[in-house]
Amino acid sequence: MSQIESSLTRLRGEPCWGVKRGYGSFLTLEFGSAHLVIREPRAPDGDVSRSIRELFARRLVRARGRWHLWIYCCDWRVSSNGAVVGDSTSARRIDRAARELNGQKLLDVIIAPRGSRARFLFDLGAELETRPFDRSREQWLLYEPDGNVLSWRADRKYRYGSGNRPPNSVKWRRLA
C-alpha cells in the first residue's frame, strides 16, 4: 500500500465540514473533530505593508478539523450526480461547490493512472476532481492529525513528512 493509500484510507467515512473558498481558487475542507488553531500576534519578517503589519499584530483563531485538505494550484470542479455544480473559475462557482461538498462523507479517492487527476468521491453523490494546470505544482495537500503532510503534485509525485520540516527537506516520490 502506498503512502497515499494509507493516508487516504484513514480519511474515508469522515464527513467534511467548514468547506470554504480560500485565496484565489483555493478550496479547503475540514474532516474529523474540530480543534482551535491559534496564531499569536507577531512581527512580520522583512519590510511589509501597513496592512500586513496590522494583520500580524492580531491574534487569529480558527476551527480546524483533525484532517485539513487544501485544494491548491490546480483546476478543479465539483459535480453532483453527474452535473457540474461549481469549479475553480469564479468566487460564485467556488462558493457553490463548497456548499455542495459541506457535510458529505468521503467514500474514496481515485488517482488516475495518466494525467495526474484525482477524484474525491462523496456519499451523497458529490465528486471533486482535480486536474493539473501545469507540470510541477502541488494540486492538493492533506494535513494529518499527527502533523504530517501528504502533498500530490502534477507530475504524479508525492511527498509525505512532518509539516514542521522545511519543504525541500522531504523527498518527492513517484507514484508507482
Secondary structure, DSSP 8 states (H G I E B T S, - for coil): --HHHHHHHHHTT-BEEEEEE-STT-EEEEEEEEEEEEE-----SSS--HHHHHHHTS-EEEEEEEEEEEE-SSEEEEEETTEEEEETT-HHHHHHHHHHHTT-BEEEEEE-SSTT-EEEEETTSEEEEEE-SSSSSEEEEEE-TTSEEEEEETTSEEEEEETTS-GGGS--EE--
